[in-house]
Amino acid sequence: MYLLVVNAGSSTLRYSLLETDGLVPVVHETIAYETIVQETIDTGGEIGAACRRMLEQLRRFPAPDASGHRVVHGGASLVEPARIDGDVVAAIKAASRYAPLHNPVNLEVIEACRDTWPDAEHVAVFDTGFHATLPERAYRYALPDDLVDRHGLRRFGFHGISHEQLMFDAAAFLGRPADTLSLITLHLGNGASATAIRNGRSIDTSMGMTPAAGLVMGTRSGDVDPGLLAYVARAEDLDGEALDTLVNRRSGLLGLCGDPDMRRVRSLALAGDGAAQRAIELYAYRIRKYIGAFQAVLGRVDALVFSGGVGENHPWLVRTVCENLPGLSIELPDSASLSLPVSLATEDSETDVLVIAADETRSITRQVLALLGRDRE
């Protein structure tokens, strides 16, 4: 059996074709949208261009028997992996109101795969699914009941595919069952989120009804006073779409210092750029703030788990965050190997600090094979 796993994100399209008898990758590629600008001029968009490149590459390999797709938002109804049919497509479209930057992208790639391989089974795996276990005190907003009920307003949370896999990988690394651990997982990439996990379940998370809440991100603001947004809308005469663009595309690291890429921001900061230094300070502070909040929620914290493009590749940031968390009794050595996965904390630390590579492909594969009745470790 050949399984195609597709992860269409806000800045890249990742895909892997796997031969599932041994979970052997036949081909794997990451297409950064910024690298295909020229191809989009006459073709109607970067997502379509990235998808066409993926399909062209895959023509050289066996056709997939099934495809598994990361879908950012499943809304209230789609919390488990689902075979994609007309009803599921309609539900994903309906949930696009919560994730307008992501769900339409996911759907565009899904439809291309369904058209290309009509006889294959196509499965959606939802980033919001892992957070379906949030208790009401964590997902409920203090807004009028009739408004909440009319529009389905609640905290959904995102990056659930990554957070769940980080939980399993941390448990394997520590040699303990996942359902015995209290973890704070930190998925730090262009999008960034923190999750409090107790006994194998997500009990709180930083993102909200949309992926714009919580931590400072590449181009997203994270938490902002809603009254501030109302003020800006009046002062700048902005409608809802313009506010959405402001929060999702013009803010975060980009808004703070003019660049959304932490690698370049770090270089600017080291060269003495004040705006970049401020951006890093705010970025790390927001992470520490959420760790402190989730420590209060969890009580005991067995490990902090850093992941994502920023979390895996910037040990200086991990150190900056952890050196300002006295309540968790963390001690870090002067230097440590970054051959992942790795524990950075010394034996004297009460809370471990793990850096683990994000592996949404493995998580999606596991969930798709389980749905199709082909479970395997």
MOKA-V369756 format. One record per residue. N is the residue number from 1. NEAR is the number of other ideal C-beta (glycine too) atoms within 8 Angstrom. Layout:
N,NEAR  N,NEAR
//
This chain:
1,8  2,14  3,15  4,15  5,14  6,15  7,13  8,14  9,12  10,7  11,8  12,9  13,15  14,13  15,12  16,10  17,16  18,13  19,10  20,12  21,6  22,5  23,9  24,7  25,8  26,9  27,9  28,9  29,8  30,7  31,12  32,8  33,12  34,6  35,6  36,13  37,9  38,5  39,9  40,12  41,6  42,4  43,9  44,5  45,7  46,9  47,12  48,11  49,12  50,13  51,13  52,10  53,11  54,14  55,10  56,7  57,9  58,12  59,6  60,4  61,9  62,6  63,7  64,12  65,8  66,14  67,14  68,16  69,17  70,14  71,14  72,12  73,16  74,14  75,12  76,5  77,6  78,15  79,9  80,6  81,12  82,10  83,8  84,11  85,6  86,5  87,6  88,12  89,12  90,8  91,12  92,17  93,9  94,8  95,13  96,12  97,5  98,11  99,12  100,9  101,8  102,12  103,15  104,8  105,12  106,15  107,12  108,12  109,15  110,16  111,9  112,10  113,14  114,10  115,6  116,7  117,10  118,6  119,3  120,12  121,8  122,13  123,16  124,16  125,14  126,16  127,13  128,16  129,14  130,13  131,15  132,7  133,8  134,13  135,7  136,6  137,5  138,10  139,11  140,9  141,8  142,3  143,6  144,5  145,5  146,6  147,9  148,13  149,7  150,6  151,6  152,8  153,8  154,10  155,13  156,13  157,16  158,15  159,12  160,15  161,15  162,15  163,16  164,11  165,13  166,15  167,15  168,9  169,11  170,16  171,11  172,7  173,10  174,11  175,4  176,8  177,6  178,10  179,6  180,6  181,17  182,11  183,14  184,15  185,14  186,15  187,17  188,13  189,11  190,11  191,13  192,15  193,16  194,16  195,18  196,14  197,14  198,9  199,7  200,8  201,7  202,15  203,12  204,9  205,16  206,10  207,14  208,9  209,9  210,8  211,12  212,10  213,10  214,13  215,13  216,13  217,12  218,13  219,13  220,13  221,13  222,14  223,6  224,8  225,5  226,6  227,6  228,8  229,11  230,8  231,8  232,11  233,12  234,7  235,6  236,7  237,5  238,8  239,6  240,5  241,6  242,10  243,12  244,9  245,9  246,12  247,13  248,12  249,8  250,9  251,11  252,13  253,16  254,12  255,8  256,10  257,12  258,4  259,10  260,8  261,8  262,12  263,7  264,8  265,14  266,12  267,8  268,12  269,12  270,6  271,6  272,6  273,9  274,6  275,10  276,13  277,10  278,10  279,14  280,13  281,8  282,10  283,13  284,12  285,8  286,13  287,13  288,11  289,8  290,12  291,15  292,10  293,8  294,14  295,12  296,7  297,9  298,12  299,7  300,5  301,13  302,10  303,13  304,15  305,14  306,13  307,15  308,13  309,10  310,11  311,15  312,13  313,6  314,10  315,9  316,7  317,14  318,13  319,9  320,10  321,12  322,13  323,8  324,8  325,11  326,5  327,6  328,12  329,8  330,13  331,8  332,12  333,7  334,2  335,3  336,8  337,4  338,7  339,4  340,8  341,9  342,10  343,8  344,12  345,10  346,7  347,3  348,4  349,12  350,5  351,12  352,10  353,15  354,15  355,15  356,14  357,7  358,13  359,9  360,11  361,11  362,8  363,13  364,15  365,14  366,8  367,12  368,15  369,12  370,10  371,10  372,9  373,5  374,8  375,5  376,6  377,1
//
